[in-house]
Amino acid sequence: MPDTRQKGVITLTTGRSGSSWLGGLVNSAGTMGHSGEWLDMNILPKPRKSYSADGFFAHVISAASSANGHFSMKIFPHHVQDTTAAFKVDILRRAITTHDIKLLLLTREDRLGQAISLVRARQTGKWGSTAAQTSAQPQRYSFKRLCKAYFHIGKGYDFWRSYLAINDLTFEAFTYETLLENPAPFLESHARHFGVALPEAPHSGLKIQRDDTTNTWRQRFLQDIAERGVHSGIYELEPPEAGLGNAVKVAFGHPLYPRHGGAKI
């Protein structure tokens, strides 16, 4: 871990909230860190087992830092859950207690639009306008998956609001829709914390992916929800968590512990 406190900005959000676009604008400055999903263990340069908690933390800070030592990152709820399970340490809390951190909460008001974007990205594997599609399967409308995605996103936002409240943390809140019209306040928040100038011509390189399919799915979902109500699939119980604790509960006929982690969509 570094010996000195670095300035960092951490955006707390969920997938398909516009965080990649905003992170690209931040990165274009060159002085406000290098925003990315650095707690995602799937992008580690070495196998996860080769990292200790300290080593992983050092890697995250280094990867998120610009040349001047400022760092920026975005974190989803499952990043905290996965890394805490892997290293037995809350990496986010460690960053907050060891560095000079400003926390931002980014939400999207159009929950249905976010759910449609999430389901489409999961089907195609295309998570950004510049990314290649990794699945040849056609995109298929699924009322069940959209309902589950809608509730899944809500759980993510609830996680962050509860995390901030229970830890008594201060933060600045933004909505995607407001920033889409004018992203300057998001960049200004970073610049104030870092004490640097705003980029003269911020550019993300990403484009909005909403299209006719998005609109078609939206209209079909609105019709389905009006006629059918919420799909019963969202009430499906998650499979139980494996382990000795559940084995003991089975022996005594007690309810099982649920599995941790996000629901499959």
N, C-alpha and C positions, 0 to 999 in steps of 0.2 A: 504494500500500500504506500502511496506517496506520503512524504513527511510533512508536507505543507498543505494547507487548505486551498483547494481550487474553487473557482466560481463555476457553478453549473446550473442549467435550467432543465427541469424534467417535466415533460408533458404526460399527464395521466389521462388515458383515453381508452377507447375500444376500437376494433377494426372497422375500417370503412368510414372513418370520421373526418377524412381530409387531412390526417396527420402527416402522411407522406408528402403531400403537396406543400404543406406548411413547413415541414422539415427541409424540403428542398430550397425554399425561400431563405430559411435560416442559414443553410449551408453555403448559399451563394455569397454571403458576406465574407466568409473566410476567417472571421474573427470571433464567431459566436458558437464555436464547437462544431461537431459533425453529427447531426441528428440521425438516429437510426434505432432499430429495435435491438439494442445491444444486449439485452437480457435474454434474447432468444438463443437458447443453447444449440439450436439447429444450425447456426451460422458460425460456430466456433471454428477457428483454424486448426485446432487439434481435438482429439477425442475428449469428451467431457470428463472421463475418469482421470485424465492427466492433470486436471485442475483441482487445486485445493480451493477453499472458500476465499482465501486471501489472493490466490493467483487469479481466480475468476474475476474478483472485484477489480484487481489491478488491470486486467485485460479490458474490462468494460470501460473503465475511466479513460484508459489510453485510446481505445478505439473511438470513443465519443469526443475526444479532444481535438481542437485545432492547434496550430503551431504555437499559439500564445498561451496554451494551458487551459483555456476555457472549454467546457464540455456541455453537450446537449444530447438528450435522448428522449425517446418516447417509450412508455411502458404500458402494456395491457395487463389486466388482472391475472391472466394465466402465466405471465412472465414471473410475477411475484410468487404465485403458487408453485410453479415448477422449480424455480431456483431455490426457494426455501426448502422444498422437499429434497432437492439434490444436495444442498450444502448445509442444511440445518441453520441457516442464517438468513434473515430478511435483508437482502442486498439493498433494497430501496432505503430501509431504515439506516443501514450502515452509511449510505451516501449522504443522507440527511444529517447524520450526527458527526460525520468526519469532514464534510465539505460545506461551503457556503452555497446553499441550494435555494433556488426559487422554484416553487411548484405551480404548474398551470394545469387546470382541469379543462379539457376540451370535450364538448358534447355536441351531438347533432340533433336538432329539433325534429327533423323529418325521419322519425324512427322507421317508417315503412320503407322509405328510400334507402336507408342504411341496411335494412334487412334484405332488400332485393339485391343490393350491391354485394352483400356478403354471400348470399346463396349463389349468385352468378359467379363470383370469384372462386368459390369452392368447387363449382362444377367445371370451370375452365382452367383453373390454376393460374389465371392471369390476374395478378394483384395490382398491376399498375399499367398505365397507358403505354409505357415503354417496354413492358415485360412481354415475353413470348407466351402464347397459350400452350400449356403443358398437357392438356387433355383433348383428345379428338372427339370425345363424346359430345353430342348435341346438347344445348342448353334446354332443359325441360322445366316448365312451370310446375311447382309443387306447393300446393296450399299448406300442407303439413310442414314442410321445411321452412316456409316463410313465417308461419306462426311460431315455430320453435326459434327461428333466428330473431324474431321480434322480442320474444321473452328473454332470450339469451343476452341480447344487447342491453336490455333493461337491468338484468342481473349484474352486468359489468359496470354500468354506471352506479348502481346501488353499492357495489363493492367499493368503488373509489370514494363515494361520499361517506360511507361508514368508516373506511380506513382513515380518511382525513379527520373525521370527527373524533374517533376513538383515540387517535394520537394527538389531538388538539393541534393540528397543523394549519398554518395559514397558507392560502393559495389565491391565485387569480383565475377567474373563470371566463371562458370564451365559448362561443357557439360557432359551429362551422358556417351556418347560414350568414351570420353577420360578417365573418371574416372573408367569405366568398365575395362579398361586395367590396370589402376594403380590408386587406390583411395587415395593413400598417400597424394597428394596435398590438397585434401578436409580435411583430418584429420589434416594435418600440419597447415592449415589455422585456424582451431579451437584451436589447441594447442598454436599457437603463441599469439592469442588473450587472451586466458586464462592464459598463462604463466605456462603451465603444460607439462609434458612429454607425448610423444605419447604412446598409448597402445602397448605393446610388440607383442601381437598376436591378432589384431582386428578381431572380428568374428560377423557377422550379424545374422546368423541363417536362412536367407532367400535364396531361390534359384530362378534362372531365370525360368519363366513359359512359355517362348516361346517353341512351339512344332510344330508338323506337321500341326495342324489346323491353326496356325499363318501363316505358309508358304502358305497353300492353299488359305486362305483369301487374302493374299497379292497378289498372282498371279491373282486371280479372280478380285480383285479390279483394278489392273493395266490394265487388259484387258477391264473391264467395263469403266474405265475413258478414255481409248484411243478410245473406240467405241462410247461412249455416252456423254462424257463431264461431267461436274459437275451436280449432281442430282438437279432437280428444287426444291426439298424440303428444301434446305438451304435458299431459299429466302422467306420462309413462314414468315409472320408477327407474332410476339409474341402477345398473347392476351393482351388487354389493362389493365392498372392498375386501380383497383377499387378505389373509393373515391370521395369526394365532388368535387375535381378539375375536374375530368372527367365528372361528372354530369353536371357541369356548361358548360363545353365545348360542351357536347351533346346538351344542350338547345340552344346554339348559333351556332351550326353547325360547330364547329371548330374541327381540328384533335385531337385525344386522346393522352394522355401521354402513352408511352409503359410501360409494366411491367419491373421492375428491376430484375436482377439475370441472371443466366446462362441459355442457351437454353437447352431444354430437348433433350436427345439423344436416 
